[in-house]
Amino acid sequence: MTEKNTDLTTAKPKVVLAFSGGLDTSFCILYLKNQGYDVISVTVDTGGFSQGELSKLDGRSKELGAIQHITLDGKTRVFDDHIAYLVKGNVLRGNVYPLCVGAERVVQARMIAEICTELGADYVAHGSTGAGNDQIRFDVALRSLCPHLTILAPVRDEEWTREASAQYLNKHGFPVTLETKDYSINEGIWGVTIGGKETHDSWEVPPSNAYPWTKPVEKLTQEAWTGILSFKAGVITAIDGQNMSGVEAVEFLNKKGSEYGVGRGIHVGDTIIGIKGRIAFEAPGAEILIKAHRELEKLVLTRWQTMLKEQLGTFYGMLLHEAHYFDPAMRDLEAFIDSSQERVEGEVKITLQLGHVLITGVRSPYSMMNTAVGTYGEQNRMWTAQDAKGFCNLYGMQSILSTLALQSAQEEQK
């Protein structure tokens, strides 16, 4: 009986750590273990790891002292819950950036929260610093999903520098070389972000070799590739007649687009914490899918649907990027987006050539481009010349009245 009571009083608190295998999260395993926690590391694969890399993360985690390491596949959830809506909404932050990272962090936090509940964790931890957006994304998500758990973020909360973290690991028998890397790179299913050196100056341009996916200009595949993308309810379902899951389609287009240098860009924008940030990115699949989807929408949506979607799609992307995924407004926006996609069905013909995506054809059973009604600039069948003349007389009435009012006022002032 005495031994049992001793075991209970000395039981270690259990902490689940989001683990990427980098310096910060490696430090967190060892540091939290030495602070008296049983550490369970969790890696959520959202598209940035090979199978070999995942195996190495498992070994590294246990070597550092984690009592368990768990690997979860989050790619399907990233597509179904996030990428699908980013495509349906044609979301490009600043009309440029396809939100490569924000959606991944939400899925990672959600799956880690689920593991915390499953394992009965006492704490949840991440390795974010205090300088970026990810700390906010993790904190907001984890507080929304498991508010009973205390969040531990030792790198941020105790202000550990990279140099100090490396020294701590070396001191405890885990030698690391603090490499001075030119760029910080994040890879996932929806693309790659690249930060460092030239991105810190709004005038400079990162070199071609900073991009890990896309080929440089001199190595681009020269022969153009033409493919047909099939959509149903706004979601990609097949390429060249071959049915694919969303994940398979994105991975295929990422690989194919990379051969042609498609998807590179540089984005300047507002961070969640209020400062301006600049990143380079490459997202071949995102550029291809959003361009193709937008063109299909032009064929089947009314002008007012398109106008409203542009506004609400941008708003949806802003809320997702800025860690508001759990606000009920997001469910309202998703309901609208889904409703707008009921007729977004058909095929889009694309051509990839030397860094460009060309939309060369589009067709749909819901096409509003109806030659039985009229052919733009040539002929009409549903109205007469007199109808057209009357419409012209009335259509600009507000402009005509405004001009007449201005002329009247100017004459009175003479």
Phi, psi and omega in degrees: 000319180295318180297321180296317178296323179296319179298320181294318184287337182258004179301134182278142174293145185259127179236133175262125184247129171289118191240122178253345180092356178282183183302312186297313182284333173295315176302318183299320179301307183295316182296313181294323176299315181289343176273000175102017180258149164273118186259128172246116181268143181228125174250121176259113182279109176252024172114004186256004186235145168273167179298322178296320179294322178295322178295321178295322178297321178300312180294319180296318181299313182291325177299322181284346175120005176293141179281345180198145173234136182235132175248129181238141177267112182253007187295316181297321179292324177298317180290306187297318186270340188228302184300319180305319180283330177293324177286312179303324180271359183051046190279118172225111181294128184065024183060019185227308195263126185273025175056059184294329191256318190307316181295322179300316183295324178297313180295318178300314180294319180297316183288327176291320177300321179295320178294322178302317179293316182298321185267353182067043183293152176267332182219161173229143187222154172218166186254020183293151172271181180267012189257347190235190181281331189296324179304321182287318179300314179294312183298314182296315181296313183292324177289332178285323188266329179220068185296344180282347182264143174276134179270128176253126177223074189299325180298316179283308190289331180253007173056049175281129175276165177298322179296316181293322179295317179297318178298321180296315178297317179298317182299326184262018171089019178236079186298131175227147174260120180283090182288140173268095182272140179291327187223145171262121187239130175241121180250138177206178184298330184267004175139185183237136170249144185229120178233148179132162177045254187297334182290345178279352179237123186291354181256340187273160183238127177295145179289162183300327183284359176282345183265116184282340186261303192279145180287147173291164186306316185290347181246009182295144173298128188276324182282124182296151177241132177243132180222163179242121179259131179254135180236149171218128183053036175082002184247137177297131181237338183201156173231124183052041176081355180265117180298137180219150169288166178302317180297314180299320181295316180296316180297320177297314183289328174299313181292314181295315180296326180297327180295336183253008179070025182276141170101002177283147176192171176228134186231132171248130182203178179271129176278168180299323184278000169107346179273164174278141178229156180222131178224153165264155180208162171219127184213073184301312181298321180295314180298317182294311185294316182293319179296317181294316181296318181298320181292322177295321178299321180302330183280332191243343182264154173284164181299325183284326173299315181297316181297315181293321179296320179300318180291311184285330175296317177297318179296318178300313180297321179297314181296319178295313181299325187260028168071028179252026183302329185271002174288135180304337178301331180293324177292324177296317180294320178297323178297318177295314181300315179300318179299321182291345186262004185303326181254009180275078184223137179151200184233144178235127178265124182238154173231128175258128182202116171047056174086003184237149170248118179251129174268110188254354178189152178207139179211151183203146174294345180255019183302134175264003177273088193249107181288346175289338178270313181180159176245122188305128176078359185236297184210162177224157182233349185250004175209159182263172177298322179293323175300315182296318179297317178296321179298316179299321179297323185270329191299321183262024187302318180298318179294319180296314180297321179296318179295318179296320179296319179295316179298319180297316181295320181293323178294321179293330182281348182286000000 
